Amino acid sequence: MTWHACAWIRALDLVVGPGSEPLNPPSFRGLAMERLAAEIEAEVDPALIPRGDTTWLWRIYAVLIRAKGIQVQASDVHDVWTAWALSEKPGHGALLPIEELDSAAQAKDEPYVAALRRVAARHESTVGSVSCVAEPLQGTVTICLLPRLTV
C-alpha cells in the first residue's frame, strides 16, 4: 500500500528532520502533529510508558494515526516501537517482528493500539480523505491519499 509509505514520509517531513532540526519553519501542521503526539501520550497509562526520551515515539505514533487512523493494528504499533527502540533500547529482547514474540510480549502493544484508536476516532472527519503529493528520495512524485484528521 503505497499511500502508507507516502503518509509516513510526508508527515515526518512536516514534524522534524535529521538531528531534530525543523526542515521547514514551524507551521500549523507541525504544531498540530506535536499536539497529536501529546494527546496520544495522555491516553496511555503512565505506568506503561517506557523509560527514557519518548519524544520520537509519540511523534511516530502521531504519524501512524495520520497514515492508518482507526485501522491501526498491533503489528503497526510494534513496528513503531521497534523503530524507536533501535536507538533507545538497542539490546531489548522484543526487537523482533511481532509474530515472533510470545503472547505476553504481544499483549504489551494492545493498550497502545486502544489509545491510538481512541485518538484517531476523535480526529477522523466524516468528509473523507485528502490528496497529498510527496517527493521520495529518488526524486519521483507519488500521489497518495491520507485520512483527513482534525487537530
N, C-alpha and C positions, 0 to 999 in steps of 0.2 A: 504494500500500500504506500505509494509514493507520497501521498499527502501527509503522512505522519512524519516522514523524514523532513519534508519541507517545513512543517509546522515547528519542529524542533530547531532547525537551523534558523528560521525567521524569528522565533521568539527569543532564542538565545542571543541573536544579533541585537535585539532590542533591549535586553537587560544589561549585560556586560560583556566585555571582551577579554582577551588574554591578560593576565595579571590584575584582574578586577578593575581595569580601567574602562570607562564607558567608551563604546565605539562611536556613539553619537552623543550630542549634548543631551542632558536629561530631558526626557519627553514625557508626555502624559502616559503613553503606553508603557514606558519603562517604569514609571512610578506605579502604574496600575499593576504591573507584574509583581512589584515589591509588595504592594498591598495584598495581592492574591496569595503570595508566599506566606505573609504574616497571618492571613486568615486560615490557611491550611495548618500552620503550626499551632494556632489557637484551638483547632479542632482535635488535636492529638493529645491524649493523656500525657502530662509531663513526665510521668514515671516511665513511659515507653520511648521517650526521645533519647537518641544516642548521645553519649558524652562527646565533647569536642565542638569544633566550629561546624555548625549545621547550616550555615547561611546558604551554601550552594545546594544542599539537599532540598531545602524548601523552594528555592528558585527553580530547580529542575522539576520538582513536583508541580509547580505552577505551570511550567511548560507542558507537562504531561496532561494537565487538565485542559489546557488550550488545544492540545492535539486530539485528545480522546474523550473529553467530557465525562459524562456518567458511564461511559463504556469502559472505563479503566479497569484493568484486571490485576490480580495478584502478581502475575508474571511481569507486568509493566512496572508495578511498584518496586518489585525486587530488582529489576534491571536498573532503575534509577538509583536505588540504594547501593547496588553493586558499583555503579559508575562513581558515586560519591565516595564509597568506602575504599576504592582502589588507592586513593591518596590519603584518606583519613585513617584507615584501618587495614593497611596492606596485608597483614598476616591473618586476618579474620577467617575463620573456618567456613563461613557462609558465602564466600566469594565464588559461588558456583551457580550454574543455571538453576532456577527454582525447581525444575524437575528432578534434580539430583539431591535435593535436600530432603531430610526426613519430615514427616508431617508436623512435628513440633516446631521445627525451624520455619516451615512454610506458613504456619499459623501466625507467626510474628508479623507477617505482612498484612494480615486481614484488618487490624484496626486502622492502618494507613489507607487501605482500599476504601473502607467505610468513610473515613474522614474526607478523602478526595472526592468521593461520590456526593457526599453532603454539600461540599463547597461547590462542586460543579453544578449540582441541581439548583442551587441558589442563584447561579450566574447564567444558566442557559437561557437563551432567548427563544421565544416561540417563532421568531421571524425566519429562522433557517440558518444558512451559512453565508460566509462572506469570502470572496475570492482574494487571493494574495499572490504576489509574484516574489519568488526568492531566487537569488543567484548562487547556485552551488559553486564550489571551488573551481570546477573546470570552466567556468565562465558561461555555461549554458543557462537558459532561463526555464524554470519549471513553474507551470501554473498549477495551483493547488487550491483546495477548499479547506477552510478551518471552521470549526464550530464557532458561532458568534456567542461570546460571553460578555456579560455586562459587569463591569468592575467599577 
